[in-house]
Amino acid sequence: MQRWVLALLAAAVSLWVLAPVFSQEDMVVVDTNPFERPQRPPSIFSHDAHNEKAGIDDCAECHHVYLDGKKVEDENSADQRCSDCHELRAQGRVPGLTQAFHANCKGCHLEQKKGPVMCGQCHVWRPTPAAGK
């Protein structure tokens, strides 16, 4: 009897400890590697939760493909990083990386009148754990 209770308790504690890991499975930190010294922390973005709440089924809604300045229908760039197409600075008609992020995300939020639009709503400062603790 005592072993059964201990096993049940161990399972409950394991579930409690591991639940946050799995609940953040689709959390993505927006890639800031292309930026030498980012001015703000990266945005954390729950892809599936966002798309479900926003009613977005088409990947190309956010992961667009442009050819000769026109959006290509029924094609998406979901298998690429934004920085694969966008340099840090604008290149002709192709916006720079920061401008592209903001035009795509913030632009949609403004258009839909939903979602975060202020800097600190996406770029949330999080304390970093002290070394050795």
Backbone hydrogen bonds, N-H to C=O, Kabsch-Sander energy under -0.5 kcal/mol:
donor,donor_aa,acceptor,acceptor_aa,energy
5,V,1,M,-2.0
6,L,2,Q,-2.3
7,A,3,R,-2.7
8,L,4,W,-2.3
9,L,5,V,-2.6
10,A,6,L,-2.7
11,A,7,A,-2.3
12,A,8,L,-2.3
13,V,9,L,-2.5
14,S,10,A,-2.4
15,L,11,A,-2.4
16,W,12,A,-2.3
17,V,13,V,-2.4
18,L,14,S,-2.8
19,A,15,L,-2.1
21,V,18,L,-0.6
22,F,18,L,-1.7
23,S,19,A,-2.5
24,Q,20,P,-1.0
25,E,22,F,-1.5
27,M,24,Q,-1.9
28,V,45,F,-1.8
30,V,28,V,-0.7
30,V,43,S,-3.0
35,F,32,T,-1.7
44,I,122,C,-0.7
45,F,28,V,-2.8
45,F,43,S,-0.5
47,H,26,D,-1.1
47,H,45,F,-1.2
50,H,46,S,-2.8
51,N,47,H,-2.6
52,E,48,D,-2.4
53,K,49,A,-2.5
54,A,50,H,-2.8
55,G,51,N,-0.9
56,I,51,N,-2.4
57,D,55,G,-0.6
59,C,57,D,-0.6
61,E,58,D,-2.0
62,C,59,C,-1.4
63,H,59,C,-3.0
64,H,62,C,-1.5
67,L,70,K,-2.6
70,K,67,L,-1.5
72,V,65,V,-3.3
73,E,71,K,-0.6
75,E,72,V,-1.0
77,S,63,H,-2.0
80,Q,77,S,-2.2
84,D,81,R,-2.1
85,C,82,C,-1.4
86,H,82,C,-2.4
87,E,85,C,-0.6
91,Q,94,V,-2.5
92,G,90,A,-0.5
94,V,91,Q,-2.1
97,L,87,E,-2.2
100,A,96,G,-2.8
101,F,97,L,-2.6
102,H,98,T,-2.5
103,A,99,Q,-2.8
104,N,100,A,-2.5
105,C,101,F,-2.8
106,K,101,F,-0.5
107,G,102,H,-1.7
108,C,104,N,-1.1
109,H,105,C,-2.3
110,L,106,K,-2.7
111,E,107,G,-2.3
112,Q,108,C,-2.9
113,K,109,H,-1.0
114,K,109,H,-1.8
121,Q,118,M,-1.7
122,C,118,M,-0.7
122,C,119,C,-1.3
123,H,119,C,-2.8
124,V,122,C,-1.3
125,W,123,H,-0.5
133,K,130,A,-1.7
